[in-house]
Amino acid sequence: MSIRMILFRKFRLLILMVFLVACTMHIMIDLLPKLEKRGAESADGGCQCAQHPGSDAQGWGKQRTRSGAEAEAGWPNKHTLRILQDFSNEPSSNLSSHSLEKMTGAGDRVEQLRRSGPSEDHKPLIGHQSRARIISTRGGSRLSALYEHPLYKVDLPVLTDDDTLFNVNTDISFYTKATGNQDWHNEDEEEFSPTADIPAESYPHWLRFHIGINRYELYSRHSPVLDALLKDLVNQRITSVAMKSGGTQLKLIMTFQNNGQALFKPMKQTREQETPPDFFYFSDFERHNAEIAAFHLDRILDFRRVPPVAGRLVNMTKEIRDVTRDKKLWRTFFISPANNVCFYGECSYYCSTEHALCGKPDQIEGSLAAFLPDLTLAKRKTWRNPWRRSYHKRKKAEWEVDPDYCDEVKQTPPYDRGSRLLDIMDMTIFDFLMGNMDRHHYETFEKFGNNTFIIHLDNGRGFGKHSHDELSILVPLNQCCRVRKSTFLRLQLLAKEEYQLSVLMEESLLRDRLSPVLIQPHLQAMDRRLRLVLQVLSGCIDKEGYVNVVEEDVVRDSATHRGPRHR
């Protein structure tokens, strides 16, 4: 009996060993292709170990020393500071999230690719399908192919002094007194005045952006300054923060180490959330990713009328709370029951504890839009949009009830001549593609009079509903039946499969630090809306004829500032 038990145990041990060997061989066979692939990537220099630029700015950090006058009610006592400092030392405070919503295995790999820096061989990607979509048949990107198209190579007229916003040699002095910013001068110099004696390449990128503004564009198509400025918005150290006055929702003015400034709009909704169906357009959230996407869309449409915008992951404590001198802002910081750092500031809408902006645990996404030149240096004129909505729960605007409203607009300066009416049509198309209903005013630079482009500011209420196309945004185009020829041709180009708008947008947005900026339904909605715009224009051409709808691009005459009258 004992011999039989011994044999049985040996037999069972033998079976177990065979099973373990089989499992080991199966695992090795499964891992072999992955190991080979990783080896190939290592040979190509594909290290994905780069750290996120903001990873060293986690937690609460050091607290500023304050004088006795500052240690008044409302500022933290030693006990509060110690609690906040202890919180920053928690391991979870050093986590950096890709979308601040998920931390999945696939998301981690995308995050690593995104962090790996500006290497051309390792661009951040949104999954494998996205990578396949952005590569053209010739092996290059579709976005690069678009910018090589003849429609994107039309030269501007020769610029005169009247066509440039600034004359660097004689007109301007970027000085402390002119801007009202007491921190803009260098310690080694009394003032900072660009002159012909100093090469333009030595100016900070934000200043070179300002100097490059002209009658026709905010920036040139292939400006190297633009990409450098976008990097500054992401990487420059934030030295001070203050709340922006006015507006319905919280916005922050951030100043950087190089004295540049940007408007920060914090994340309020996740990528997947849509505007609630019962919300009025004037009470909708302002979305940070809409600001980012609007800049890229404006660039693809070749308008170049949106100031540069980049996404950034901000440490709410070190980069906002610890550097602000705005006590009203500082006092709204608190730690939530979930141990996240939150604040809400002061504004008309959504500035309360119930609508607080909370990090994870102290990191928050946001958009940073580069400032335009100070109004003391370059005045801007604000215009009421002729197709402004009523901003009332029950009342309708005149254009909503009068189908001949455009005829009245075309008889009213500055829409009776020149390019202003065509610029309004460009803005209408731009807003419809985004689903933006909140366009009550627009601005132009005073120096250029009425014959210049419209600046496309404040686009945060776009991309709210991918499942709904708001056709009322297209009413100006329907009523006026006018479009600039270059715009019409580019819209037709972007409707073709090889230059599909959604694919170009996806590729362009991959360059942003917060990629993916838009989810696929929003990208696909732009293709659908583009077809609707072309259908409206097709109907106009059938009704009024091509020459009466599609207007030739008129070279603006800076001497007369006048153009042809509109029919």
Secondary structure, DSSP 4 states (H G I P E B T S, - for coil): -HHHHHHHHHHHHHHHHHHHHHHHHHHHHHHHHHHHHHHHHHHTT----PPPTTGGG-SS-PPPP--TTT-STTS--HHHHHHHHHHHTSGGGG---SSSS---HHHHHHHHHHHT-S-TTS---SHHHHHHHHB-TTSSBHHHHHHTSGGG-PPPPPP-GGGBS--TTTT----HHHHT-TT-S-TT-S-----TTS-GGGS-HHHHHHHT-BSS-SS-TT-HHHHHHHHHHHHSPEEEEEEPSSSSS--EEEEETTS-EEEEEE--S-TT----TT--GGGSPPPHHHHHHHHHHHHHTT---S--EEEEEEETIIIIITTB--HHHHTT-EE-TTS-EEE----SSS-SGGG-EE-SSSEEEEEEEEPPPPTTTS-EEEEE-TT----SSS---HHHH-TTHHHHHTTSTTTTBTTHHHHHHHHHHHHHHHT-----EEEEEGGGTTSSPPB----TT-SS-SS---GGGGHHHHHH--EEHHHHHHHHHHTSGGG-HHHHHHHHHTTSTT---S-HHHHHHHHHHHHHHHHHHHHHHHHH-HHHHEEPPPPP-TTT---PBP-
